[in-house]
C-alpha cells in the first residue's frame, strides 16, 4: 500500500477488506475512500451509517437529528463540513 502514501492503519483497512472479501469498508477519510473505491470496494462513513440506521428504523428521527447536531458541534472529534451534516439532517426531516 506504499504506492498510495497512506498511513499503516489506513492501508490495513484495504488489506483486511481484501483478505475477508467484505462488501463495504468504513472510513471518513476522503483520500482513503477514493483509494478503497479504486480497489473495487464500496465505502460508507459515519454519516452514512447514521442515515442507514434511521432508514432501517433503528434510530428514531429525534435521536438521529440530535446525534447529527452533536457531531456538528464536536468539530474537534469529527471533521465534517457543516453543509454535509445539514444535508443529512434535511433529508431526515423530510421523511
LOTI-210427 format. One record per atom (N, C-alpha, C): atom name; z, x, y. Coordinates in Angstrom, 2 decimals, padded with zeros to 5 digits. Layout:
+-------+---------+---------+---------+
: vexba :       w :       u :       v :
+-------+---------+---------+---------+
:    CA :       Z :       X :       Y :
...
+-------+---------+---------+---------+
end
This chain:
+-------+---------+---------+---------+
: vexba :       w :       u :       v :
+-------+---------+---------+---------+
:     N :  000.00 :  000.81 : -001.20 :
:    CA :  000.00 :  000.00 :  000.00 :
:     C :  000.00 :  000.85 :  001.27 :
:     N : -000.08 :  002.16 :  001.09 :
:    CA : -000.12 :  003.04 :  002.25 :
:     C : -001.33 :  002.77 :  003.13 :
:     N : -002.38 :  002.27 :  002.52 :
:    CA : -003.60 :  002.02 :  003.29 :
:     C : -003.40 :  000.97 :  004.38 :
:     N : -002.37 :  000.14 :  004.23 :
:    CA : -002.11 : -000.91 :  005.21 :
:     C : -001.15 : -000.49 :  006.31 :
:     N : -000.45 :  000.62 :  006.12 :
:    CA :  000.52 :  001.11 :  007.10 :
:     C :  001.61 :  000.07 :  007.39 :
:     N :  002.23 : -000.39 :  006.32 :
:    CA :  003.35 : -001.32 :  006.45 :
:     C :  004.58 : -000.71 :  005.77 :
:     N :  005.72 : -001.26 :  006.08 :
:    CA :  006.98 : -000.75 :  005.53 :
:     C :  007.06 : -001.01 :  004.03 :
:     N :  007.94 : -000.26 :  003.38 :
:    CA :  008.11 : -000.36 :  001.94 :
:     C :  008.50 : -001.77 :  001.52 :
:     N :  009.41 : -002.39 :  002.26 :
:    CA :  009.83 : -003.75 :  001.92 :
:     C :  008.69 : -004.74 :  002.01 :
:     N :  007.85 : -004.57 :  003.00 :
:    CA :  006.70 : -005.47 :  003.17 :
:     C :  005.67 : -005.24 :  002.07 :
:     N :  005.47 : -003.98 :  001.70 :
:    CA :  004.50 : -003.71 :  000.65 :
:     C :  005.01 : -004.19 : -000.71 :
:     N :  006.33 : -004.23 : -000.86 :
:    CA :  006.88 : -004.74 : -002.13 :
:     C :  006.59 : -006.22 : -002.31 :
:     N :  006.45 : -006.96 : -001.22 :
:    CA :  006.08 : -008.38 : -001.31 :
:     C :  004.74 : -008.50 : -002.03 :
:     N :  003.80 : -007.69 : -001.62 :
:    CA :  002.46 : -007.73 : -002.20 :
:     C :  002.49 : -007.26 : -003.66 :
:     N :  003.21 : -006.17 : -003.91 :
:    CA :  003.29 : -005.65 : -005.28 :
:     C :  003.91 : -006.67 : -006.23 :
:     N :  004.98 : -007.31 : -005.79 :
:    CA :  005.64 : -008.32 : -006.64 :
:     C :  004.77 : -009.55 : -006.82 :
:     N :  004.05 : -009.92 : -005.78 :
:    CA :  003.15 : -011.08 : -005.89 :
:     C :  002.09 : -010.82 : -006.95 :
:     N :  001.57 : -009.60 : -006.96 :
:    CA :  000.56 : -009.24 : -007.97 :
:     C :  001.18 : -009.20 : -009.37 :
:     N :  002.35 : -008.61 : -009.46 :
:    CA :  003.00 : -008.46 : -010.76 :
:     C :  003.34 : -009.82 : -011.38 :
:     N :  003.87 : -010.72 : -010.56 :
:    CA :  004.31 : -012.02 : -011.07 :
:     C :  003.27 : -013.13 : -010.91 :
:     N :  002.11 : -012.77 : -010.36 :
:    CA :  000.99 : -013.72 : -010.20 :
:     C :  001.45 : -015.03 : -009.52 :
:     N :  002.06 : -014.87 : -008.37 :
:    CA :  002.58 : -016.02 : -007.63 :
:     C :  001.46 : -016.73 : -006.87 :
:     N :  001.72 : -017.96 : -006.48 :
:    CA :  000.76 : -018.72 : -005.68 :
:     C :  000.93 : -018.46 : -004.19 :
:     N :  002.19 : -018.30 : -003.76 :
:    CA :  002.49 : -018.13 : -002.35 :
:     C :  003.39 : -016.92 : -002.12 :
:     N :  003.22 : -016.32 : -000.96 :
:    CA :  004.12 : -015.27 : -000.50 :
:     C :  004.83 : -015.79 :  000.75 :
:     N :  006.08 : -015.42 :  000.91 :
:    CA :  006.87 : -015.88 :  002.04 :
:     C :  007.08 : -014.74 :  003.02 :
:     N :  006.57 : -014.90 :  004.23 :
:    CA :  006.79 : -013.91 :  005.29 :
:     C :  006.42 : -014.53 :  006.63 :
:     N :  007.07 : -014.04 :  007.68 :
:    CA :  006.75 : -014.47 :  009.04 :
:     C :  005.95 : -013.41 :  009.79 :
:     N :  005.88 : -012.21 :  009.25 :
:    CA :  005.22 : -011.10 :  009.93 :
:     C :  003.70 : -011.29 :  009.94 :
:     N :  003.14 : -011.36 :  011.12 :
:    CA :  001.71 : -011.64 :  011.27 :
:     C :  000.85 : -010.60 :  010.56 :
:     N :  001.15 : -009.33 :  010.75 :
:    CA :  000.35 : -008.26 :  010.12 :
:     C :  000.41 : -008.39 :  008.60 :
:     N :  001.59 : -008.63 :  008.08 :
:    CA :  001.76 : -008.76 :  006.62 :
:     C :  001.05 : -010.01 :  006.11 :
:     N :  001.10 : -011.09 :  006.88 :
:    CA :  000.43 : -012.34 :  006.48 :
:     C : -001.07 : -012.09 :  006.31 :
:     N : -001.66 : -011.36 :  007.24 :
:    CA : -003.10 : -011.06 :  007.17 :
:     C : -003.43 : -010.23 :  005.93 :
:     N : -002.59 : -009.25 :  005.67 :
:    CA : -002.81 : -008.38 :  004.51 :
:     C : -002.69 : -009.19 :  003.22 :
:     N : -001.66 : -010.00 :  003.14 :
:    CA : -001.44 : -010.81 :  001.94 :
:     C : -002.63 : -011.74 :  001.69 :
:     N : -003.12 : -012.35 :  002.76 :
:    CA : -004.31 : -013.22 :  002.61 :
:     C : -005.51 : -012.41 :  002.13 :
:     N : -005.65 : -011.19 :  002.67 :
:    CA : -006.80 : -010.36 :  002.27 :
:     C : -006.70 : -009.94 :  000.80 :
:     N : -005.50 : -009.99 :  000.25 :
:    CA : -005.29 : -009.68 : -001.17 :
:     C : -005.47 : -010.92 : -002.04 :
:     N : -005.77 : -012.05 : -001.40 :
:    CA : -006.07 : -013.27 : -002.16 :
:     C : -004.91 : -014.24 : -002.37 :
:     N : -003.81 : -014.01 : -001.67 :
:    CA : -002.66 : -014.89 : -001.83 :
:     C : -002.55 : -015.87 : -000.66 :
:     N : -001.90 : -016.99 : -000.91 :
:    CA : -001.57 : -017.93 :  000.15 :
:     C : -000.25 : -017.49 :  000.76 :
:     N : -000.04 : -017.82 :  002.03 :
:    CA :  001.15 : -017.39 :  002.74 :
:     C :  001.82 : -018.59 :  003.39 :
:     N :  003.13 : -018.59 :  003.37 :
:    CA :  003.91 : -019.59 :  004.09 :
:     C :  005.09 : -018.87 :  004.72 :
:     N :  005.50 : -019.34 :  005.88 :
:    CA :  006.63 : -018.74 :  006.58 :
:     C :  007.75 : -019.74 :  006.76 :
:     N :  008.72 : -019.36 :  007.55 :
:    CA :  009.90 : -020.18 :  007.78 :
:     C :  009.54 : -021.57 :  008.28 :
:     N :  008.69 : -021.65 :  009.28 :
:    CA :  008.34 : -022.95 :  009.85 :
:     C :  007.58 : -023.81 :  008.84 :
:     N :  006.75 : -023.18 :  008.05 :
:    CA :  006.02 : -023.91 :  007.01 :
:     C :  006.94 : -024.48 :  005.96 :
:     N :  007.97 : -023.72 :  005.61 :
:    CA :  008.94 : -024.20 :  004.63 :
:     C :  009.73 : -025.38 :  005.18 :
:     N :  010.12 : -025.28 :  006.45 :
:    CA :  010.86 : -026.38 :  007.08 :
:     C :  009.99 : -027.64 :  007.12 :
:     N :  008.74 : -027.49 :  007.54 :
:    CA :  007.83 : -028.63 :  007.63 :
:     C :  007.58 : -029.24 :  006.25 :
:     N :  007.39 : -028.41 :  005.26 :
:    CA :  007.16 : -028.90 :  003.90 :
:     C :  008.40 : -029.64 :  003.38 :
:     N :  009.58 : -029.11 :  003.67 :
:    CA :  010.82 : -029.77 :  003.26 :
:     C :  010.94 : -031.15 :  003.89 :
:     N :  010.56 : -031.24 :  005.15 :
:    CA :  010.58 : -032.54 :  005.83 :
:     C :  009.57 : -033.49 :  005.19 :
:     N :  008.35 : -033.01 :  004.99 :
:    CA :  007.30 : -033.86 :  004.42 :
:     C :  007.64 : -034.34 :  003.01 :
:     N :  008.43 : -033.56 :  002.27 :
:    CA :  008.84 : -033.96 :  000.92 :
:     C :  010.10 : -034.83 :  000.93 :
:     N :  010.64 : -035.07 :  002.13 :
:    CA :  011.83 : -035.90 :  002.24 :
:     C :  013.13 : -035.19 :  001.89 :
:     N :  013.09 : -033.88 :  001.85 :
:    CA :  014.29 : -033.11 :  001.51 :
:     C :  015.19 : -032.89 :  002.72 :
:     N :  014.62 : -033.00 :  003.92 :
:    CA :  015.37 : -032.87 :  005.16 :
:     C :  014.95 : -034.03 :  006.04 :
:     N :  015.94 : -034.73 :  006.63 :
:    CA :  015.56 : -035.87 :  007.48 :
:     C :  015.11 : -035.39 :  008.86 :
:     N :  014.50 : -036.30 :  009.60 :
:    CA :  013.88 : -035.95 :  010.89 :
:     C :  014.88 : -035.32 :  011.86 :
:     N :  016.03 : -035.94 :  012.01 :
:    CA :  017.03 : -035.45 :  012.97 :
:     C :  017.48 : -034.04 :  012.60 :
:     N :  017.83 : -033.81 :  011.33 :
:    CA :  018.28 : -032.48 :  010.90 :
:     C :  017.18 : -031.44 :  011.05 :
:     N :  015.97 : -031.83 :  010.76 :
:    CA :  014.84 : -030.91 :  010.85 :
:     C :  014.61 : -030.49 :  012.30 :
:     N :  014.62 : -031.44 :  013.20 :
:    CA :  014.42 : -031.13 :  014.62 :
:     C :  015.57 : -030.27 :  015.14 :
:     N :  016.80 : -030.60 :  014.74 :
:    CA :  017.95 : -029.78 :  015.16 :
:     C :  017.82 : -028.35 :  014.64 :
:     N :  017.40 : -028.20 :  013.41 :
:    CA :  017.20 : -026.87 :  012.84 :
:     C :  016.16 : -026.08 :  013.63 :
:     N :  015.05 : -026.72 :  013.95 :
:    CA :  014.00 : -026.06 :  014.72 :
:     C :  014.47 : -025.68 :  016.12 :
:     N :  015.25 : -026.54 :  016.74 :
:    CA :  015.78 : -026.23 :  018.07 :
:     C :  016.79 : -025.08 :  018.00 :
:     N :  017.57 : -025.02 :  016.92 :
:    CA :  018.49 : -023.90 :  016.73 :
:     C :  017.72 : -022.60 :  016.56 :
:     N :  016.65 : -022.64 :  015.82 :
:    CA :  015.81 : -021.46 :  015.65 :
:     C :  015.24 : -021.03 :  016.99 :
:     N :  014.79 : -022.01 :  017.75 :
:    CA :  014.20 : -021.73 :  019.06 :
:     C :  015.21 : -021.06 :  019.99 :
:     N :  016.47 : -021.47 :  019.91 :
:    CA :  017.48 : -020.89 :  020.79 :
:     C :  018.06 : -019.58 :  020.26 :
:     N :  017.71 : -019.22 :  019.04 :
:    CA :  018.20 : -017.97 :  018.44 :
:     C :  017.09 : -016.93 :  018.44 :
:     N :  016.59 : -016.62 :  019.61 :
:    CA :  015.43 : -015.74 :  019.71 :
:     C :  015.69 : -014.33 :  019.21 :
:     N :  016.95 : -013.93 :  019.10 :
:    CA :  017.24 : -012.59 :  018.57 :
:     C :  017.10 : -012.54 :  017.06 :
:     N :  017.37 : -013.65 :  016.41 :
:    CA :  017.28 : -013.69 :  014.96 :
:     C :  015.89 : -014.08 :  014.47 :
:     N :  015.25 : -014.96 :  015.21 :
:    CA :  013.92 : -015.45 :  014.84 :
:     C :  012.98 : -015.18 :  016.01 :
:     N :  011.80 : -014.67 :  015.69 :
:    CA :  010.84 : -014.37 :  016.74 :
:     C :  009.61 : -015.25 :  016.58 :
:     N :  009.73 : -016.47 :  017.08 :
:    CA :  008.60 : -017.40 :  017.07 :
:     C :  008.26 : -017.74 :  018.51 :
:     N :  007.00 : -017.89 :  018.78 :
:    CA :  006.59 : -018.32 :  020.10 :
:     C :  007.07 : -019.75 :  020.30 :
:     N :  007.69 : -020.03 :  021.46 :
:    CA :  008.22 : -021.39 :  021.71 :
:     C :  007.17 : -022.48 :  021.53 :
:     N :  005.91 : -022.19 :  021.87 :
:    CA :  004.85 : -023.19 :  021.71 :
:     C :  004.65 : -023.55 :  020.24 :
:     N :  004.81 : -022.59 :  019.36 :
:    CA :  004.64 : -022.85 :  017.94 :
:     C :  005.76 : -023.77 :  017.42 :
:     N :  006.98 : -023.49 :  017.81 :
:    CA :  008.08 : -024.34 :  017.39 :
:     C :  007.93 : -025.73 :  017.98 :
:     N :  007.54 : -025.82 :  019.25 :
:    CA :  007.33 : -027.13 :  019.88 :
:     C :  006.23 : -027.92 :  019.17 :
:     N :  005.20 : -027.23 :  018.71 :
:    CA :  004.12 : -027.89 :  017.97 :
:     C :  004.66 : -028.51 :  016.68 :
:     N :  005.50 : -027.78 :  015.98 :
:    CA :  006.08 : -028.31 :  014.73 :
:     C :  007.00 : -029.48 :  015.04 :
:     N :  007.81 : -029.37 :  016.09 :
:    CA :  008.71 : -030.46 :  016.48 :
:     C :  007.90 : -031.71 :  016.81 :
:     N :  006.84 : -031.56 :  017.59 :
:    CA :  005.99 : -032.72 :  017.94 :
:     C :  005.36 : -033.36 :  016.73 :
:     N :  004.95 : -032.51 :  015.77 :
:    CA :  004.35 : -033.04 :  014.54 :
:     C :  005.37 : -033.90 :  013.78 :
:     N :  006.60 : -033.45 :  013.74 :
:    CA :  007.64 : -034.20 :  013.03 :
:     C :  007.99 : -035.47 :  013.79 :
:     N :  008.05 : -035.39 :  015.10 :
:    CA :  008.39 : -036.56 :  015.92 :
:     C :  007.34 : -037.65 :  015.83 :
:     N :  006.09 : -037.28 :  015.58 :
:    CA :  005.01 : -038.28 :  015.46 :
:     C :  005.17 : -039.17 :  014.24 :
:     N :  005.82 : -038.65 :  013.23 :
:    CA :  005.94 : -039.41 :  011.97 :
:     C :  007.07 : -040.39 :  012.03 :
+-------+---------+---------+---------+
end
